[in-house]
Amino acid sequence: MAGIVTSASSKMKQKVGDGQCTRLVAYALTEAGKKTTRDFDVVGNTADYVWGTVVASDSSPTLDAVLPGDIIQFRNHVITVKTTGSPPAPSILPGERKHHSAVIANKGWRQDDYGRMYYEFSIIEQNYAGKKYVVKSKVLLQPKADLDFGSGNEILIQSTGKYWIYRPVNK
């Protein structure tokens, strides 16, 4: 799976194919000898692409099994960030991914003010926020993280929409 991340990372700040998000994912999977959504015969501008075997989704958010090199498919996913006071700048920025595919680079942890832990994912993506080249971003997939830094300094990060995380399979 490391080969998928390496291939996607090697294109950082470059345009892969026509700049669409799927071109980056298909490139990384092909380089690693894995199936793409075309191999699963799920194509078309409005299709919820299939990139392998589902390991997690918004309806089954067991994110422990997710590994670097897995592929995430978004549908109407929105991240909202609200701040009060002067908290540190959040590493997760607001954004919307209506119909989008990306490579999971790694996962880390984020803790809310109640001591609950949330996964924070770094993803490698293309054609996000008007950028038709490869970038690295952070996303939160759990519904909410409420980070309290004291003295009225707080960050509320909310995540809505659908996602599917796929484990790539060999050709």
C-alpha positions in Angstrom: 0.0 0.0 0.0 3.0 2.3 0.5 3.5 2.3 -3.3 0.2 4.0 -3.8 1.0 6.8 -1.4 4.5 7.1 -2.9 3.1 7.3 -6.5 0.5 9.9 -5.5 3.1 11.9 -3.5 5.5 11.9 -6.4 3.1 14.1 -8.3 2.8 16.8 -5.6 2.1 20.2 -7.2 1.8 18.6 -10.6 -1.3 18.1 -12.8 -2.0 14.4 -13.5 -3.9 13.8 -16.8 -6.7 16.3 -17.3 -6.5 17.4 -13.6 -9.6 15.5 -12.5 -9.4 13.9 -9.0 -9.9 10.4 -10.4 -6.8 10.7 -12.7 -4.5 10.9 -9.7 -6.2 8.0 -7.9 -6.2 5.8 -11.1 -2.5 6.7 -11.8 -1.4 5.7 -8.2 -3.4 2.5 -8.4 -2.2 1.6 -11.8 1.5 2.2 -10.8 0.9 -0.2 -7.9 -0.7 -2.9 -10.0 -4.1 -2.4 -8.4 -7.6 -2.3 -10.0 -9.3 1.1 -10.7 -12.9 2.0 -10.8 -12.9 1.1 -14.6 -12.0 -2.5 -13.6 -15.2 -2.6 -11.5 -17.2 -1.1 -14.4 -18.3 1.9 -12.3 -17.7 5.0 -14.4 -19.4 8.2 -15.3 -19.4 11.8 -14.0 -22.1 11.1 -11.3 -21.1 7.5 -10.3 -20.0 6.7 -6.7 -16.7 5.1 -7.9 -15.5 1.8 -6.5 -11.8 1.4 -5.9 -11.6 -2.0 -4.2 -13.1 -3.6 -1.1 -15.0 -1.3 1.4 -13.2 -1.1 4.8 -15.2 1.8 6.2 -18.0 4.3 5.3 -20.1 7.0 6.9 -22.8 4.3 7.6 -20.1 2.0 9.1 -17.5 4.4 10.6 -15.1 1.8 11.9 -12.0 3.8 11.0 -9.4 1.6 12.9 -8.9 -0.6 9.8 -8.1 2.3 7.5 -4.5 2.3 6.2 -2.3 4.6 4.1 -2.9 3.8 0.5 -6.6 3.2 0.9 -8.8 5.3 -1.4 -11.6 7.5 -0.2 -14.7 8.4 -2.3 -16.7 11.4 -1.1 -20.3 12.4 -1.9 -21.6 15.8 -0.7 -18.9 15.9 2.1 -18.7 19.2 3.9 -16.3 20.3 6.6 -17.3 23.4 8.6 -14.9 25.1 11.0 -16.1 27.6 13.6 -13.8 29.4 16.0 -14.4 31.4 19.2 -11.7 33.6 20.7 -8.2 33.1 19.4 -7.5 29.4 19.2 -4.5 28.0 17.3 -5.1 27.7 13.6 -6.9 24.4 12.8 -5.0 21.9 10.7 -8.3 20.9 9.1 -9.7 23.6 6.9 -13.3 24.1 5.9 -14.2 22.7 2.5 -16.7 20.8 0.3 -16.1 17.7 -1.7 -19.3 17.0 -3.6 -18.1 14.1 -5.8 -14.4 13.5 -5.2 -11.8 10.8 -4.9 -8.5 10.9 -3.0 -5.6 8.7 -1.6 -5.3 8.4 2.1 -1.7 9.3 3.1 -1.9 8.7 6.8 -4.2 9.0 9.9 -3.5 10.7 13.1 -5.5 11.7 16.2 -7.4 14.8 17.4 -8.8 15.2 20.9 -11.9 17.2 21.9 -12.5 19.0 25.1 -14.2 15.9 26.6 -11.2 13.7 26.0 -12.7 11.9 23.1 -10.3 11.0 20.3 -11.0 11.5 16.6 -9.1 10.3 13.6 -7.7 13.1 11.4 -6.7 11.9 7.9 -4.1 13.4 5.6 -5.2 12.8 2.0 -3.5 13.4 -1.4 -5.9 14.9 -3.8 -6.3 16.7 -7.1 -9.0 19.1 -8.4 -10.0 20.4 -5.0 -10.8 24.0 -4.2 -10.2 25.0 -7.8 -6.6 23.5 -7.9 -6.2 21.1 -10.8 -2.9 19.8 -9.4 -1.9 17.5 -6.6 -2.1 18.8 -3.0 -2.1 17.3 0.5 -5.0 18.1 2.8 -6.4 17.1 6.2 -10.0 15.9 6.7 -12.1 14.8 9.6 -14.6 12.0 9.0 -16.3 11.8 12.3 -19.3 14.0 12.7 -17.8 16.5 15.2 -14.7 17.5 17.1 -15.1 20.3 19.7 -11.6 21.5 20.7 -11.5 23.7 23.8 -8.3 25.5 24.5 -9.6 27.4 27.5 -10.3 31.1 28.1 -13.0 31.1 25.4 -10.7 29.8 22.7 -12.5 27.0 20.9 -12.6 25.3 17.5 -15.7 23.3 16.4 -15.1 21.1 13.4 -18.2 19.4 11.8 -18.2 16.8 9.1 -21.3 15.9 7.1 -22.0 13.9 3.9 -21.1 10.4 2.7 -17.8 8.7 2.2 -16.6 5.2 1.4 -13.0 4.0 2.1 -11.7 1.2 -0.2 -8.8 -1.2 0.2 -7.3 -1.5 -3.3 -7.1 -5.0 -4.8 -4.6 -6.6 -7.2 -5.3 -6.6 -10.9 
